[in-house]
Amino acid sequence: MTVRVRVIPCLDVADGRVVKGVNFVDLKDAGDPVEQARAYDAAGADELCFLDISASHEGRGTLLDIVQRTAEVCFMPLTVGGGVRTAEDARALLLAGADKVAVNSAAVSRPEVVADIAHKFGSQCIVASVDARKVGEGRWEIFTHGGRRPTGIDALEHALKLADLGAGELLVTSMDGDGTQSGYDLELTRAIADSVSVPVIASGGVGTLDHLVQGVTRGHASAVLAASIFHFGKHSIAEAHAALRSAGLPARA
Amino acid sequence: MTLALIDYGAGNLHSVANALRAAGAEDVKTTADPAVVRAADRIVLPGVGSFKACAKGLWAIPGMVEAMNERVHVGGAPFLGICVGMQLLATRGLEHGSTKGLGWIAGEVRLIERTDPAIKIPHMGWNDVSLGRKDPAHGLVEAGEAYFLHSYHFVPDEGQDVAAMTDHGGGLVAAVARDNVVGVQFHPEKSQAFGLALLSRFLDWKP
């Protein structure tokens, strides 16, 4: 076989607790991040992602503690994002036990931070976020602040730039789809995946197992990220792997 | 049994130390001290980032490479290199210019060739660990699925040093081995039960 499609549950963390925002606004508490991480490790998730959505407002100490405790009990790759602005922020997370850091708004205001982290710690540990909304036919724009603030930056150009600067992979999130459970923006995902040589993670809007499959077959993503469908027990990681395999895609047994 | 986990500034030490402990290692010494390496029963060399940066970090520790040579080649201590720690076994690496490696297993570390636009670099994710007919790793490496994360790959001069292969747009070496030295391109510390089982076997490995 070849490299497997990665199924990545994403835990949105705020103030040390797992939450899931519907369009990043209404938050529901869904538990302790370390316990959730342990459960996903046991369930055979291919990777795990923590996004600290409180990072811009709260202290970072809680997050570092969670990352450290998670790394002690989880033996799968852990990506941590939220509030990473400098190579120093990245270093603190990597030292705490993160394998990769996701750079979000800083990659919009100061894309050089991606090159800086790549240079210091290697491309393999940087996931650059591309948070976009559709603004016209075949056109997407980068939005910040949880999808509320437009930037005027073309999403495809931005994605190419981040890959050139040394991002090891791109986390492409449709801010239109996020929290809606109506599926990834497949056009956006495919436009980016077909233009860059690094892997693309599809994100934003998963409601069914079929959405995961489409992220790969129609979105050309290398990995599929989802939150609610896993967190609230609607589907298991094993079901996600099985759905990918039934569609003829490589996934872990 | 003491295990020296070499700290040469190449990141991910905690992950490897955590996984070794979870695999049953009781005395893991994370160290930059050549004297500790000389006294260790087993040695693990981790590594993430570029070949050049890792080689620079390792050679920057006075006496470390000499201590490793002595303990592994004269003393016969079992040695495990992980990811860039495996690549450093090569004669040279070609990432950011040619850099000398340990030269314990003859070969070169080259950029993965992108034979098809659908092949993404880095090679990132779970992939096969497939064994050949011969087993230079003396039972340490078993077939299964492991987590890979790399853009460069080890091309040994001698086919007999290849312990396992994987496939990403063509065959890539997943593990190399010679005598008491083994290197794995994948990350056992990030490969859940498969990886922990490999680390556990390494703790008892008698090459």
Boltz contact constraints between the chains, C-beta under 6 A:
constraints:
  - contact:
      token1: [A, 1]
      token2: [B, 128]
      max_distance: 6.0
  - contact:
      token1: [A, 2]
      token2: [B, 167]
      max_distance: 6.0
  - contact:
      token1: [A, 3]
      token2: [B, 125]
      max_distance: 6.0
  - contact:
      token1: [A, 3]
      token2: [B, 127]
      max_distance: 6.0
  - contact:
      token1: [A, 3]
      token2: [B, 168]
      max_distance: 6.0
  - contact:
      token1: [A, 4]
      token2: [B, 125]
      max_distance: 6.0
  - contact:
      token1: [A, 4]
      token2: [B, 126]
      max_distance: 6.0
  - contact:
      token1: [A, 6]
      token2: [B, 125]
      max_distance: 6.0
  - contact:
      token1: [A, 46]
      token2: [B, 126]
      max_distance: 6.0
  - contact:
      token1: [A, 72]
      token2: [B, 18]
      max_distance: 6.0
  - contact:
      token1: [A, 75]
      token2: [B, 19]
      max_distance: 6.0
  - contact:
      token1: [A, 75]
      token2: [B, 192]
      max_distance: 6.0
  - contact:
      token1: [A, 76]
      token2: [B, 190]
      max_distance: 6.0
  - contact:
      token1: [A, 76]
      token2: [B, 192]
      max_distance: 6.0
  - contact:
      token1: [A, 77]
      token2: [B, 190]
      max_distance: 6.0
  - contact:
      token1: [A, 97]
      token2: [B, 14]
      max_distance: 6.0
  - contact:
      token1: [A, 122]
      token2: [B, 48]
      max_distance: 6.0
  - contact:
      token1: [A, 122]
      token2: [B, 49]
      max_distance: 6.0
  - contact:
      token1: [A, 122]
      token2: [B, 50]
      max_distance: 6.0
  - contact:
      token1: [A, 124]
      token2: [B, 122]
      max_distance: 6.0
  - contact:
      token1: [A, 124]
      token2: [B, 149]
      max_distance: 6.0
  - contact:
      token1: [A, 168]
      token2: [B, 122]
      max_distance: 6.0
  - contact:
      token1: [A, 197]
      token2: [B, 121]
      max_distance: 6.0
  - contact:
      token1: [A, 199]
      token2: [B, 120]
      max_distance: 6.0
  - contact:
      token1: [A, 199]
      token2: [B, 124]
      max_distance: 6.0
  - contact:
      token1: [A, 222]
      token2: [B, 120]
      max_distance: 6.0
  - contact:
      token1: [A, 252]
      token2: [B, 126]
      max_distance: 6.0
  - contact:
      token1: [A, 252]
      token2: [B, 145]
      max_distance: 6.0
